[in-house]
Structures are given as C-alpha cells and as structure tokens.
Amino acid sequence: MRRLGTIPAGLVMSLVAVGAARAGVLEHQTLKGKAADAEFLISTPETCADGSDGSADVSVSVFGEESFVTSRVSGKTLINAVNVSVVVADSCTGAVSIATGQVEGGFDALTPRKATLNATVPLTDISTGAPAGTVTAAVTLQGGSIIGFTNEHDKTVFPDNSFRTDQVKATTRPATLTGSLTVNGVQFIGHLTQALMFDNKDSVTDIGR
C-alpha cells in the first residue's frame, strides 16, 4: 500500500527556521490515489545433482499506482507508474537473480473496483546492471468487496514543540485478472497467486509554535 513519503529532513529544518518567529502551518501534504499489486509464480520441478527433488521458480510482481499529491511548499504532483520485479531462483543450486524495471504511465484506475495495466517494462539485472528482457502487461483488474480498512491518526512532537500530524485512510480489495502478462515471451496470466487493489488517502501536516 502506498504511504505518503516522509518530508525531507532539510526541508523540515528550513521550515522550522522560517517558522520560528511565527506559529502556524509550515507544510501540509495530501495524497489521494489508487494502486494495484499482482503476484505471479511459475514453479518447475527438477531433480538436483544429488537426486533430491528441487524446483526452478520464477516469481513476478507488478505494481501500478495513480496518485495526486498536493503540497503547500512544493505544489501539485501527479504520480502514474508501473513497477515490476522478476526473481528467478533454483533450489538445487541456490542461485538467485533479480531484475527490476519501471515506466511512467501505464496504470489507469477507472473506478475503486476496476483498473487497467498497459505497459512494456524493460528489465535490468540488479547485480550486473545488464538488460534482462521485458515484461509486457495488458491486464484488467476487477476488484471484489473490501477486505481491509485502515484509519490511523498519529502525532509526533519535536524538541522545539512543533509537531506533525499524519492521518491515513485506505481500503484493500482482492481482484481478479484478465488479459495478458508475459516475461520475455512467457505467459504468466494463468499463474496468478495474489492480486489486490488499494484506495488511499494520506494527509501530513507540520505545525510550528
């Protein structure tokens, strides 16, 4: 689930310095958005060199987000991106490789219960930096009933008596998928292990005294 990022420390210190002579709101950030996460796994049995049973596993994680962030200091920002990670693991040899990728755009949250992922994401091996292929997604997610609800309100007081409030509201729904998702030409759509959809609202306020 996406949470609004922490305000950078340098920005907080500068705001405190400016606001030392006056009380009031130093910064106010809000995030409103939707996101979806889908997990896939293809596990192929194999016989290890010592004759024991093993497996070669390829797991794929796809995360899409569409959020709108407003900030009293930084203005307005639209976030729309698709992130992918692919992990290849061999239980016989212990070998593991991880590739990741991200593209701007590609996620469309049509309603709280429906979204699409349409993106071609180049992969990069995180160990070598070499290209590791491509993930191509053309997927529609259909959400079910709400299975999780978050409503949290936190307050942090700083040594100068300024404080920060953070309020989070979010819902989680299971989802079904239709369409196509391939990794280097291999179809994964029939190997879904979990799909979730999120509807998030986050508000952070810094107050000076």
Residue pairs with C-beta under 8 A, 6 or more apart in sequence:
1 35
1 150
1 170
1 172
1 198
1 200
2 31
2 33
2 35
2 65
2 67
2 198
2 200
2 202
3 168
3 200
3 202
4 29
4 30
4 31
4 69
4 166
4 202
4 203
4 204
7 27
7 29
7 204
7 206
11 27
11 73
12 27
12 206
15 26
15 27
15 73
15 206
15 208
16 26
16 158
16 160
16 162
16 208
18 26
19 26
19 162
19 208
20 160
20 208
22 208
23 207
23 208
23 209
24 207
24 208
25 72
25 205
25 206
25 207
25 208
26 162
26 206
26 207
26 208
27 71
27 72
27 73
27 204
27 205
27 206
28 71
28 72
28 203
28 204
28 205
28 206
29 69
29 70
29 71
29 72
29 202
29 203
29 204
29 205
30 69
30 70
30 201
30 202
30 203
30 204
31 67
31 68
31 69
31 200
31 201
31 202
31 203
32 67
32 68
32 200
32 201
33 65
33 66
33 67
33 68
33 79
33 109
33 200
34 65
34 66
34 67
34 109
34 112
34 115
34 197
34 198
34 199
34 200
35 63
35 64
35 65
35 66
35 67
35 107
35 109
35 197
35 198
35 200
36 63
36 64
36 107
36 109
36 115
36 117
36 141
36 175
36 195
36 196
36 197
36 198
37 61
37 62
37 63
37 194
37 195
37 196
37 198
38 61
38 62
38 63
38 117
38 139
38 141
38 175
38 177
38 181
38 192
38 194
38 195
39 59
39 60
39 61
39 62
39 192
39 193
39 194
39 195
40 59
40 60
40 61
40 62
40 181
40 188
40 189
40 191
40 192
40 193
41 57
41 58
41 59
41 60
41 191
41 193
42 57
42 58
42 186
42 188
42 191
43 55
43 56
43 57
43 58
44 55
44 56
44 57
45 53
45 54
45 55
46 53
46 54
46 55
46 56
46 90
46 92
47 53
47 54
48 54
48 91
48 92
49 92
52 92
54 90
54 91
54 92
55 90
55 91
56 88
56 89
56 90
56 91
57 87
57 88
57 89
57 90
57 91
58 86
58 87
58 88
58 183
58 186
59 86
59 87
59 89
60 84
60 85
60 86
60 87
60 135
60 181
60 183
60 188
61 84
61 85
61 86
62 82
62 83
62 84
62 117
62 135
62 137
62 139
62 181
63 82
63 83
63 84
64 81
64 82
64 83
64 106
64 107
64 115
64 117
64 119
65 79
65 80
65 81
65 83
65 107
66 79
66 80
66 107
66 108
66 109
67 78
67 79
67 80
67 200
68 76
68 77
68 78
68 79
69 76
69 77
69 78
69 79
70 76
70 77
71 77
80 104
80 105
80 106
80 107
81 102
81 103
81 104
81 105
81 106
81 107
82 102
82 103
82 105
82 106
82 107
82 117
82 119
82 121
82 137
83 100
83 101
83 102
84 100
84 101
84 102
84 121
84 123
84 135
84 137
85 98
85 99
85 100
86 98
86 99
86 100
86 123
86 132
86 135
86 183
87 96
87 97
87 98
88 95
88 96
88 97
88 98
89 95
89 96
90 96
97 125
97 127
97 132
98 125
98 126
98 127
99 123
99 124
99 125
99 126
99 132
99 133
100 123
100 124
100 126
101 121
101 122
101 123
101 124
101 135
102 121
103 119
103 120
103 121
103 122
105 119
106 117
106 118
106 119
106 137
107 115
107 116
107 117
107 119
108 115
108 116
108 118
109 115
110 116
112 143
112 171
112 173
112 197
112 199
113 142
113 143
113 144
113 173
113 197
114 140
114 141
114 142
114 143
115 140
115 141
115 143
115 197
116 139
116 140
116 141
117 137
117 138
117 139
117 141
118 137
118 138
118 139
119 135
119 136
119 137
120 134
120 135
120 136
120 137
121 134
121 135
121 136
121 137
122 131
122 133
122 134
123 131
123 132
123 133
123 134
123 135
124 130
124 131
124 132
125 131
125 132
133 183
133 184
134 183
134 184
135 181
135 182
135 183
136 180
136 181
136 182
137 179
137 180
137 181
138 179
138 180
138 181
139 177
139 178
139 179
139 180
139 181
139 189
140 177
140 178
140 179
141 175
141 176
141 177
141 195
141 197
142 175
142 176
142 177
142 178
143 173
143 174
143 175
143 197
144 173
144 174
144 175
144 176
145 173
146 171
146 172
146 173
147 172
147 173
147 174
148 170
148 171
148 172
149 170
149 171
149 172
150 168
150 169
150 170
150 171
151 168
151 169
152 166
152 167
152 168
153 165
153 166
153 167
153 168
154 165
154 166
154 167
155 163
155 164
155 165
155 166
156 163
156 164
156 166
157 163
158 164
160 209
161 209
162 206
162 207
162 208
162 209
163 206
163 207
163 209
164 204
164 205
164 206
164 207
165 203
165 204
165 205
165 207
166 202
166 203
166 204
167 202
167 203
168 200
168 201
168 202
168 203
169 200
169 201
169 202
170 198
170 199
170 200
170 201
171 198
171 199
172 196
172 197
172 198
173 196
173 197
173 198
174 195
174 196
174 197
175 195
175 196
175 197
176 195
177 189
177 192
177 195
178 189
179 189
180 187
180 189
181 187
181 188
181 189
182 188
